[in-house]
Amino acid sequence: MLNEMTLIAKKYLGNINKNPELAELVKNAKKANNYLEIDLQKSDRAKGRILTKSVCGVSIGIIKNRELLLESGDILEAENGNLLLINLQQEKLMVLTFSNSNNHPLKLVKLGHLLGNNHYPIKIQDNKIYVRLVTNPKVIEKNIEKLNIIGLEISYTSQSVDYDSNNIPHHHHD
């Protein structure tokens, strides 16, 4: 529930990672103590209405178009003029790396089926597959190891990943 102490932000300014002028604006806002950071969960980034708190505890209400998927580095302006920096929380990811390019194609198809059939969100980047851990990692590892893919290395990392930028449409047919 919103109260008079909740800052409201409706104005999207852009992303500091893509706009150097915006980065300068943020730098000046920090100096003027007119700046707040927000750590958002991935599940909140598409919501039209978000009630959250800044890193320092200030209550913030974000009102935005649902088509705008918030990313780390996005800047919103609150009604009082404060700039709000969005950070997406990091998550633990499984990283699949292939050191052998002579794998049997059928095994790789089975890996793709395993990941897709279980709806594991993935991101393919720099010849690695990043897998969101939606179930126990040991279960995923065990199932992948059963495929006996030569040269497949499984490791883990924590980072914020934009799964939507794969541009791979996914839907089921009846």
C-alpha positions, -999 to 999 in steps of 0.1 A, spaced: 0 0 0 14 34 -10 17 61 16 29 97 16 65 84 23 66 63 -9 85 79 -38 67 74 -71 87 69 -103 69 69 -137 95 85 -160 120 62 -177 152 80 -187 172 52 -203 202 30 -194 235 43 -182 253 15 -200 240 27 -234 238 65 -228 270 83 -216 251 116 -210 228 97 -186 258 83 -168 270 119 -163 235 129 -150 237 101 -125 272 111 -114 259 146 -106 228 132 -89 250 112 -66 270 143 -57 238 162 -49 225 132 -28 196 130 -52 201 93 -61 189 59 -50 197 23 -60 171 -5 -63 179 -42 -64 150 -59 -83 142 -95 -86 141 -108 -122 104 -117 -117 96 -80 -110 112 -65 -142 81 -69 -164 55 -58 -139 35 -26 -145 34 -17 -108 63 -25 -85 64 -16 -48 100 -20 -35 126 -4 -13 158 12 -23 191 -3 -10 190 23 18 154 15 28 134 42 10 99 30 -1 95 33 -39 66 27 -62 74 22 -99 46 26 -125 56 17 -160 44 0 -192 45 -38 -190 64 -40 -223 94 -23 -208 115 -50 -193 138 -33 -167 175 -41 -170 205 -34 -148 216 2 -155 181 15 -162 174 49 -147 140 62 -136 131 96 -123 110 99 -92 83 126 -89 106 144 -64 134 145 -90 155 117 -74 172 94 -100 167 57 -94 192 31 -106 179 -4 -113 201 -34 -105 188 -69 -113 197 -93 -85 223 -119 -94 214 -156 -95 234 -188 -94 237 -203 -129 251 -235 -143 276 -229 -171 280 -256 -198 312 -253 -218 322 -275 -247 360 -282 -251 354 -308 -278 337 -299 -311 336 -335 -323 305 -344 -303 279 -366 -318 250 -344 -329 224 -367 -315 239 -362 -280 237 -324 -284 201 -327 -296 193 -347 -265 209 -320 -243 187 -294 -260 157 -315 -255 165 -321 -218 169 -284 -212 139 -273 -233 115 -301 -221 122 -291 -185 118 -254 -193 152 -244 -180 157 -208 -191 190 -206 -209 213 -179 -224 238 -188 -251 268 -164 -250 305 -168 -259 301 -205 -268 287 -212 -234 252 -221 -222 241 -204 -190 213 -224 -173 190 -209 -146 188 -233 -117 151 -238 -114 156 -272 -97 183 -288 -76 216 -284 -96 226 -320 -87 195 -333 -105 203 -313 -137 240 -324 -135 230 -361 -131 207 -359 -161 233 -341 -183 260 -365 -173 239 -394 -184 242 -380 -220 279 -387 -219 289 -357 -239 327 -357 -244 344 -324 -234 314 -310 -216 324 -291 -185 299 -280 -159 307 -250 -137 287 -224 -118 287 -186 -116 266 -159 -101 254 -131 -123 225 -113 -137 215 -127 -171 189 -113 -196 173 -145 -210 150 -125 -232 178 -113 -255 183 -148 -270 155 -139 -294 144 -176 -295 106 -177 -296 91 -205 -275 56 -217 -276 37 -250 -275 13 -262 -302 -19 -281 -293 
